[in-house]
Amino acid sequence: QVQLVESGGGLVQAGGSLRLSCVASGRTFSRSTMGWFRQAPGKEREFVASIRWSGGSTYYADSVKGRFTISRDNAKNTVYLQMNSLKAEDTAAYYCAAGPVWSSSGPPKQDEYDYWGQGTQVTVSS
């Protein structure tokens, strides 16, 4: 069993930065693929980024490539999402998730994740 708690969301101006954190409890964190997803009002939840358990491999959505960076610290049971050059369209609730097996063919799909956090709101003002 893994429990996930996100933090770090808030209100920021366009062009600014935020760093989200997701702290996991559970003994399997260090072996789990971790991912970040987001859901804007009236839209479906979408993939943002994922990272292999070792931290050596990552995937990003095209919309955030070059602006967002996912990382993890297994000693702290924490995964991060550094978000730079934020845009109004990045406004959403951001969720971290854990669980799937890593694949070199592409990022895991949402339904492959076993555990989800409650989310943290990011609002970017233009």
N, C-alpha and C positions, 0 to 999 in steps of 0.2 A: 504494500500500500504506500502511495506517495501523496503527500499533501503539498499544494503549491500556493504561495502567497506573493502576489505582485505588489510593487510599490514604485514610486518615482514619477507617477503621472502628474499632470497639472496643466496650467494655462501658460502658454508661451507665444511670443510673437513670431510671425513668419520669419524664417531665416535663423531662428534660434535653435537651441539644442536641449535635449533631455536625455537622461539615462534611466532606463527602467531596470528594475531588479526583480528577480523571482527566486525566492528562497524555498527550497524543497526539504521536506522531512521524509525520511524513509531510507532504508538501507540500499535501495537499488538506484539511487540518483546517479551515482558515478558511472553506471553502465547504461544509462538511458539516453536515447536521442531526446533532445529538447527542442521545442519550437515556440515561436511567437506568432500569434494571429491577431487580427483586428477586425472589429465590426463597427461600421459607421451607421448612424440612424437610417433605417429604411433599407439597408443593404445587407447582403449575406456576409457571414464571416469569411475572411480571406487570409491566405497564407502571407506571412511577412518574411520569416527567416527560420532556419533550423540549423542545428549543430550536432555533430556526432559526439558520442560520449567522450572520446579522447580530445575533442576540441580541434582536431586536425582538419576537419572537413565541414564546409558550410554550404547552404543554399540560400538564395535571396530571391524575393519577388522582383521582377524587372522594375517595378515602380519605386523600389527603395535602394536598388543597387547603387553603390557609390556614396550613399548618404547614411545608411544604417550599418551598424556592425554588431553582430551577435558574438558573444564570448561566454565562457563559463569558467568557474573556479570550483573544481570538484572538492577541494579541501573545505570550502565554505558552503557547499551544496547550493550554489547560486549560479544562475544564468543571467546575463545582462543583455540589454539592447541599447546601444548608444545610437541616438538619433540626432543627426546634424542636418542643417539646411532644411528645417521643417517647413512644410507647406500646409496651407489650409486643408488640402485634401487628405492630409495625414490625420486629421481629427477623427478619433474613434476610441472605442474601448479596446484596450490591448490585453490579450490573454496569453499566458504561457501554458505550455502543455508538455507532457512527458510520455514516453513509453515505447514508440515503435522501433523496429529494427532498422538500422541504417541501410540505405540502398545507394549504390553508385549510379543508378539509372535516373534518379530524381528525388525531390523532396517527398517525404511521407505525406499521405493524404490525411485530412482532418480525422476521418473515421478510424485511422490507424493509431491515434493517440488514446492512451488509456486514462490519463489524468489531466484535469484542467483546473486552473486557478479561477478566482472570482473576477479578475479583471481590474485594470486601472485605467482611468479616463485620461486621455490626452486631447487637449483642445488647443488648436493653433489659430491665432487671430491674424487676419490679413490686414 
